[in-house]
Amino acid sequence: MAGAAALYVHAAPRHYEDNPATRETPWIKWIIVGISLAFFALFLLLPLTVVFSEGLRKGWAAYFAALIDDDALSAIQLTLIAAAIAVPLNLVFGVAASWSIAKFDFRGKQVLTTLIDLPFSVSPVVSGLIYVLMFGAQGWFGPWLQAHDIKIIFAIPGIVLATIFVTFPFVARELIPLMQAQGKEEEEAAIVLGANGWQTFWHVTLPNIKWGLIYGVVLCNARAMGEFGAVSVVSGHIRGYTNTMPLHIEILYNEYKLSAAFAVASLLAMLALVTLVIKTWVEWNMTRQTSHGSVQDLPAVLSTRGAASGDK
């Protein structure tokens, strides 16, 4: 029996190599690789090179002067504030929504799944216009907001709301298929062992989804910092107040301050490269992740907590 198993293991790679569907001549392989590299160089490497070269064309002094300009610093600060608010909120929503959809059966489940995908199907400009129609001066809540001196449109709250809307699917869309693939067996086993809801989440579910969760947060943060359409509609383009980094770049470019525009754009490009590195690292860790060992460690946690509560 062992010999037959060994024969099968050794025979499988030979069968794969002899498969005509996966066997190509070397020149075809090189053509495919060459096309991929040419596409990468033309549409990714060349634009990045242009951004950094144009930003540094007038020297390092002009480059740093564009970055420490008051309007640029305000745009950077507002971008970070919007991301710092939107990403944690989307993190909470994504975990709650994915937990509900993957682990429970309830009425309206398909509706919730569809609503999560709504920002992917609606233009960012349209989503920004929706907020204007709701909270603008002539919108549904405009008179009430004006009466109470509350500013949402053409102010920071509107930018944060628009950023939240366009980014909230990312965490949920990463976690839902991951949780569905993992199933409910480990959570059910944890409940049988005596764990409550929070213990099950922290010691079973969270270790299994942590890399997918980080991956979704990275994508969410990248979109939050680079969003243009929805934020452009609700911001009003007020210098030093409601301009994020993409909007500030547009203003500089329209004013023919090309070096300054490319300098700020290079900062966004560097953030994108850092995001890409983190994304690659998370993907590498996700391939190494195994879904075993979570429930096995739970009895020790429960017994430790039981002993601690008994001592009290």
VOLUMZA-831504 format. One record per residue (C-alpha): x, y, z; residue in one letter; residue number from 1. Coordinates in Angstrom, 3 decimals. Layout:
<recs>
<rec <X Y Z> a NUM>,
...
</recs>
This chain:
<recs>
<rec <0.000 0.000 0.000> m 1>,
<rec <2.827 2.403 0.873> a 2>,
<rec <4.590 1.518 -2.345> g 3>,
<rec <1.470 2.287 -4.346> a 4>,
<rec <1.113 5.653 -2.599> a 5>,
<rec <4.739 6.485 -3.312> a 6>,
<rec <4.282 5.489 -6.928> l 7>,
<rec <1.252 7.786 -7.193> y 8>,
<rec <3.155 10.716 -5.650> v 9>,
<rec <6.030 10.320 -8.059> h 10>,
<rec <3.782 9.730 -11.034> a 11>,
<rec <1.673 12.879 -10.539> a 12>,
<rec <4.378 15.430 -11.498> p 13>,
<rec <5.305 13.360 -14.591> r 14>,
<rec <1.645 13.391 -15.645> h 15>,
<rec <1.482 17.181 -15.110> y 16>,
<rec <4.642 17.790 -17.165> e 17>,
<rec <3.320 15.665 -20.017> d 18>,
<rec <0.023 17.553 -20.126> n 19>,
<rec <-0.190 19.238 -23.566> p 20>,
<rec <-2.319 22.021 -22.142> a 21>,
<rec <0.580 23.271 -19.986> t 22>,
<rec <3.449 22.564 -22.398> r 23>,
<rec <4.610 25.412 -24.643> e 24>,
<rec <7.723 26.015 -26.698> t 25>,
<rec <10.347 28.324 -25.133> p 26>,
<rec <9.809 31.127 -27.652> w 27>,
<rec <6.092 31.332 -26.805> i 28>,
<rec <6.924 31.550 -23.101> k 29>,
<rec <9.431 34.340 -23.758> w 30>,
<rec <6.898 36.247 -25.880> i 31>,
<rec <4.299 36.057 -23.094> i 32>,
<rec <6.834 37.160 -20.476> v 33>,
<rec <8.056 39.956 -22.750> g 34>,
<rec <4.535 41.274 -23.314> i 35>,
<rec <3.916 41.277 -19.550> s 36>,
<rec <7.160 43.122 -18.819> l 37>,
<rec <6.536 45.639 -21.621> a 38>,
<rec <3.040 46.324 -20.296> f 39>,
<rec <4.450 46.765 -16.775> f 40>,
<rec <7.160 49.154 -17.989> a 41>,
<rec <4.814 51.212 -20.178> l 42>,
<rec <1.849 51.619 -17.865> f 43>,
<rec <3.439 51.487 -14.404> l 44>,
<rec <7.202 51.989 -14.367> l 45>,
<rec <7.304 54.819 -16.919> l 46>,
<rec <4.587 56.947 -15.202> p 47>,
<rec <6.307 56.507 -11.836> l 48>,
<rec <9.618 57.547 -13.350> t 49>,
<rec <8.021 60.638 -14.906> v 50>,
<rec <6.383 61.625 -11.614> v 51>,
<rec <9.621 61.500 -9.631> f 52>,
<rec <11.775 63.036 -12.382> s 53>,
<rec <9.374 65.962 -12.908> e 54>,
<rec <9.061 66.508 -9.179> g 55>,
<rec <12.850 66.755 -8.819> l 56>,
<rec <13.481 68.677 -12.040> r 57>,
<rec <14.073 71.978 -10.210> k 58>,
<rec <16.175 70.372 -7.495> g 59>,
<rec <15.711 69.109 -3.985> w 60>,
<rec <15.158 72.593 -2.554> a 61>,
<rec <12.135 73.234 -4.759> a 62>,
<rec <10.924 69.687 -4.112> y 63>,
<rec <10.875 70.061 -0.332> f 64>,
<rec <9.525 73.614 -0.606> a 65>,
<rec <6.475 72.239 -2.446> a 66>,
<rec <5.919 69.661 0.285> l 67>,
<rec <6.230 72.056 3.234> i 68>,
<rec <4.011 74.723 1.687> d 69>,
<rec <1.135 75.644 3.984> d 70>,
<rec <-1.524 74.484 1.531> d 71>,
<rec <0.347 71.231 0.903> a 72>,
<rec <0.703 70.536 4.622> l 73>,
<rec <-2.999 71.243 5.102> s 74>,
<rec <-3.864 68.834 2.266> a 75>,
<rec <-1.603 66.135 3.720> i 76>,
<rec <-3.114 66.615 7.177> q 77>,
<rec <-6.681 66.420 5.859> l 78>,
<rec <-5.878 63.280 3.866> t 79>,
<rec <-4.463 61.602 6.958> l 80>,
<rec <-7.441 62.708 9.083> i 81>,
<rec <-9.964 61.347 6.582> a 82>,
<rec <-8.095 58.034 6.375> a 83>,
<rec <-7.664 57.838 10.158> a 84>,
<rec <-11.437 58.146 10.634> i 85>,
<rec <-12.653 56.116 7.651> a 86>,
<rec <-10.381 53.095 8.002> v 87>,
<rec <-11.219 52.187 11.650> p 88>,
<rec <-14.939 52.648 11.015> l 89>,
<rec <-14.753 50.452 7.921> n 90>,
<rec <-12.751 47.934 9.926> l 91>,
<rec <-15.538 47.627 12.498> v 92>,
<rec <-18.241 47.528 9.831> f 93>,
<rec <-16.343 45.013 7.688> g 94>,
<rec <-15.791 42.578 10.550> v 95>,
<rec <-19.404 42.859 11.733> a 96>,
<rec <-20.884 42.517 8.240> a 97>,
<rec <-18.657 39.601 7.232> s 98>,
<rec <-19.302 37.831 10.548> w 99>,
<rec <-23.062 38.216 10.060> s 100>,
<rec <-23.057 37.082 6.431> i 101>,
<rec <-20.619 34.182 6.793> a 102>,
<rec <-21.672 32.778 10.169> k 103>,
<rec <-25.431 33.379 10.383> f 104>,
<rec <-28.546 32.848 8.289> d 105>,
<rec <-31.139 35.628 8.435> f 106>,
<rec <-33.656 37.423 6.288> r 107>,
<rec <-32.166 40.142 4.110> g 108>,
<rec <-28.768 38.478 3.956> k 109>,
<rec <-28.603 38.794 0.179> q 110>,
<rec <-29.750 42.410 0.389> v 111>,
<rec <-26.926 43.240 2.810> l 112>,
<rec <-24.407 41.541 0.526> t 113>,
<rec <-25.693 43.586 -2.416> t 114>,
<rec <-25.553 46.841 -0.483> l 115>,
<rec <-21.922 46.192 0.439> i 116>,
<rec <-21.083 46.129 -3.272> d 117>,
<rec <-22.966 49.381 -3.930> l 118>,
<rec <-19.903 51.689 -3.924> p 119>,
<rec <-18.283 49.446 -6.548> f 120>,
<rec <-21.212 49.955 -8.928> s 121>,
<rec <-21.823 53.670 -8.321> v 122>,
<rec <-19.518 56.327 -9.719> s 123>,
<rec <-17.619 58.205 -6.976> p 124>,
<rec <-18.847 61.485 -8.471> v 125>,
<rec <-22.445 60.281 -8.167> v 126>,
<rec <-21.879 59.240 -4.562> s 127>,
<rec <-20.514 62.688 -3.776> g 128>,
<rec <-23.506 64.283 -5.486> l 129>,
<rec <-25.816 62.194 -3.305> i 130>,
<rec <-24.285 63.770 -0.195> y 131>,
<rec <-24.717 67.226 -1.725> v 132>,
<rec <-28.408 66.496 -2.383> l 133>,
<rec <-28.802 65.313 1.204> m 134>,
<rec <-26.726 67.800 3.201> f 135>,
<rec <-26.274 70.742 0.817> g 136>,
<rec <-27.914 74.128 1.266> a 137>,
<rec <-30.838 73.066 -0.938> q 138>,
<rec <-30.781 69.425 0.169> g 139>,
<rec <-33.129 67.414 2.339> w 140>,
<rec <-31.407 68.319 5.599> f 141>,
<rec <-29.857 71.601 4.420> g 142>,
<rec <-32.259 74.041 6.141> p 143>,
<rec <-32.080 72.181 9.450> w 144>,
<rec <-28.261 72.063 9.295> l 145>,
<rec <-28.079 75.779 8.506> q 146>,
<rec <-30.455 76.586 11.363> a 147>,
<rec <-28.155 74.731 13.788> h 148>,
<rec <-24.941 76.065 12.183> d 149>,
<rec <-23.724 72.584 11.224> i 150>,
<rec <-21.529 72.349 8.140> k 151>,
<rec <-21.135 69.047 6.313> i 152>,
<rec <-20.807 69.887 2.633> i 153>,
<rec <-17.730 71.995 1.762> f 154>,
<rec <-16.337 71.015 5.157> a 155>,
<rec <-14.333 68.222 6.731> i 156>,
<rec <-17.372 66.077 7.762> p 157>,
<rec <-18.485 65.827 4.134> g 158>,
<rec <-15.032 64.690 3.045> i 159>,
<rec <-14.975 62.048 5.772> v 160>,
<rec <-18.468 60.804 4.840> l 161>,
<rec <-17.551 60.571 1.148> a 162>,
<rec <-14.347 58.703 2.006> t 163>,
<rec <-16.210 56.243 4.221> i 164>,
<rec <-18.755 55.536 1.496> f 165>,
<rec <-16.268 54.754 -1.259> v 166>,
<rec <-14.058 52.598 0.972> t 167>,
<rec <-16.417 50.561 3.146> f 168>,
<rec <-16.626 47.470 0.866> p 169>,
<rec <-12.907 46.673 0.984> f 170>,
<rec <-12.611 45.047 4.412> v 171>,
<rec <-15.926 43.198 4.146> a 172>,
<rec <-15.200 41.952 0.627> r 173>,
<rec <-11.888 40.460 1.778> e 174>,
<rec <-13.335 38.770 4.858> l 175>,
<rec <-16.662 37.391 3.566> i 176>,
<rec <-15.230 34.752 1.168> p 177>,
<rec <-12.474 33.928 3.664> l 178>,
<rec <-14.947 33.295 6.487> m 179>,
<rec <-17.281 31.354 4.214> q 180>,
<rec <-14.425 29.112 3.102> a 181>,
<rec <-13.404 28.439 6.709> q 182>,
<rec <-16.934 27.404 7.669> g 183>,
<rec <-18.493 27.341 11.122> k 184>,
<rec <-16.989 24.140 12.545> e 185>,
<rec <-14.299 25.736 14.697> e 186>,
<rec <-16.682 28.312 16.179> e 187>,
<rec <-19.226 25.593 16.938> e 188>,
<rec <-16.518 23.489 18.582> a 189>,
<rec <-15.476 26.460 20.697> a 190>,
<rec <-19.061 26.981 21.877> i 191>,
<rec <-19.289 23.279 22.780> v 192>,
<rec <-16.114 23.656 24.828> l 193>,
<rec <-17.793 26.432 26.827> g 194>,
<rec <-16.503 29.588 25.164> a 195>,
<rec <-18.721 32.639 24.985> n 196>,
<rec <-19.094 34.877 21.940> g 197>,
<rec <-16.135 37.167 22.638> w 198>,
<rec <-13.817 34.268 23.510> q 199>,
<rec <-14.788 32.509 20.291> t 200>,
<rec <-14.087 35.624 18.260> f 201>,
<rec <-10.754 36.535 19.858> w 202>,
<rec <-9.281 33.034 20.090> h 203>,
<rec <-10.819 31.277 17.076> v 204>,
<rec <-12.171 33.603 14.407> t 205>,
<rec <-9.690 36.482 14.636> l 206>,
<rec <-6.511 34.337 14.356> p 207>,
<rec <-7.962 32.705 11.237> n 208>,
<rec <-8.848 35.976 9.504> i 209>,
<rec <-6.073 38.290 10.708> k 210>,
<rec <-4.103 38.346 7.457> w 211>,
<rec <-7.220 38.829 5.360> g 212>,
<rec <-8.254 41.600 7.742> l 213>,
<rec <-4.888 43.352 7.385> i 214>,
<rec <-5.089 42.953 3.619> y 215>,
<rec <-8.503 44.632 3.529> g 216>,
<rec <-7.324 47.454 5.788> v 217>,
<rec <-4.335 48.102 3.522> v 218>,
<rec <-6.565 48.342 0.442> l 219>,
<rec <-9.061 50.518 2.315> c 220>,
<rec <-6.330 52.907 3.443> n 221>,
<rec <-4.888 53.154 -0.069> a 222>,
<rec <-8.277 54.049 -1.537> r 223>,
<rec <-9.001 56.537 1.257> a 224>,
<rec <-5.787 58.464 0.622> m 225>,
<rec <-6.124 58.440 -3.156> g 226>,
<rec <-9.857 59.139 -3.526> e 227>,
<rec <-10.622 62.012 -5.872> f 228>,
<rec <-14.125 61.926 -7.415> g 229>,
<rec <-16.426 61.836 -4.400> a 230>,
<rec <-14.197 64.112 -2.319> v 231>,
<rec <-13.953 66.619 -5.168> s 232>,
<rec <-17.735 67.037 -5.269> v 233>,
<rec <-18.207 67.635 -1.533> v 234>,
<rec <-15.030 69.600 -0.768> s 235>,
<rec <-15.601 72.908 -2.541> g 236>,
<rec <-11.828 73.103 -3.245> h 237>,
<rec <-11.186 75.555 -0.418> i 238>,
<rec <-7.422 76.066 -0.157> r 239>,
<rec <-5.955 75.182 3.190> g 240>,
<rec <-9.239 73.782 4.459> y 241>,
<rec <-11.012 71.182 2.290> t 242>,
<rec <-8.355 70.165 -0.213> n 243>,
<rec <-6.940 66.668 0.127> t 244>,
<rec <-3.709 65.661 -1.577> m 245>,
<rec <-5.306 64.610 -4.901> p 246>,
<rec <-7.307 67.857 -5.028> l 247>,
<rec <-4.225 69.920 -4.177> h 248>,
<rec <-2.327 68.215 -6.999> i 249>,
<rec <-5.100 69.097 -9.441> e 250>,
<rec <-5.056 72.759 -8.412> i 251>,
<rec <-1.278 73.005 -8.759> l 252>,
<rec <-1.394 71.352 -12.167> y 253>,
<rec <-4.167 73.658 -13.397> n 254>,
<rec <-2.081 76.640 -12.280> e 255>,
<rec <0.892 75.312 -14.293> y 256>,
<rec <2.955 74.746 -11.156> k 257>,
<rec <4.094 71.446 -12.601> l 258>,
<rec <7.111 70.794 -10.396> s 259>,
<rec <5.096 71.376 -7.227> a 260>,
<rec <2.242 69.229 -8.532> a 261>,
<rec <4.571 66.354 -9.359> f 262>,
<rec <6.354 66.748 -6.012> a 263>,
<rec <3.099 66.213 -4.093> v 264>,
<rec <2.144 63.452 -6.537> a 265>,
<rec <5.450 61.712 -5.804> s 266>,
<rec <4.491 61.658 -2.125> l 267>,
<rec <1.256 59.868 -3.033> l 268>,
<rec <3.267 57.532 -5.250> a 269>,
<rec <5.570 56.694 -2.353> m 270>,
<rec <2.547 55.933 -0.192> l 271>,
<rec <1.289 53.661 -2.964> a 272>,
<rec <4.635 51.853 -3.135> l 273>,
<rec <4.644 51.360 0.635> v 274>,
<rec <1.104 50.024 0.368> t 275>,
<rec <2.229 47.630 -2.364> l 276>,
<rec <5.080 46.329 -0.213> v 277>,
<rec <2.737 45.784 2.753> i 278>,
<rec <0.185 44.143 0.455> k 279>,
<rec <2.828 41.730 -0.886> t 280>,
<rec <3.974 40.901 2.641> w 281>,
<rec <0.407 40.227 3.754> v 282>,
<rec <-0.246 38.021 0.703> e 283>,
<rec <2.896 36.035 1.501> w 284>,
<rec <1.739 35.518 5.077> n 285>,
<rec <-1.739 34.553 3.919> m 286>,
<rec <-0.279 31.731 1.832> t 287>,
<rec <1.530 30.436 4.926> r 288>,
<rec <-1.491 30.696 7.186> q 289>,
<rec <-3.154 27.498 8.266> t 290>,
<rec <-6.633 27.192 9.725> s 291>,
<rec <-5.603 24.655 12.394> h 292>,
<rec <-4.686 25.126 16.007> g 293>,
<rec <-7.233 27.798 17.007> s 294>,
<rec <-9.740 25.632 18.824> v 295>,
<rec <-7.038 23.332 20.201> q 296>,
<rec <-5.614 26.235 22.205> d 297>,
<rec <-9.004 27.362 23.495> l 298>,
<rec <-9.422 24.777 26.305> p 299>,
<rec <-6.252 26.061 27.970> a 300>,
<rec <-7.550 29.621 27.774> v 301>,
<rec <-10.920 28.636 29.217> l 302>,
<rec <-9.383 26.552 32.000> s 303>,
<rec <-6.999 29.391 32.894> t 304>,
<rec <-9.829 31.880 33.076> r 305>,
<rec <-11.948 29.426 35.060> g 306>,
<rec <-9.151 28.932 37.571> a 307>,
<rec <-8.666 32.682 37.854> a 308>,
<rec <-12.356 33.278 38.466> s 309>,
<rec <-12.369 30.420 41.022> g 310>,
<rec <-9.492 31.956 42.921> d 311>,
<rec <-11.452 35.151 43.220> k 312>,
</recs>
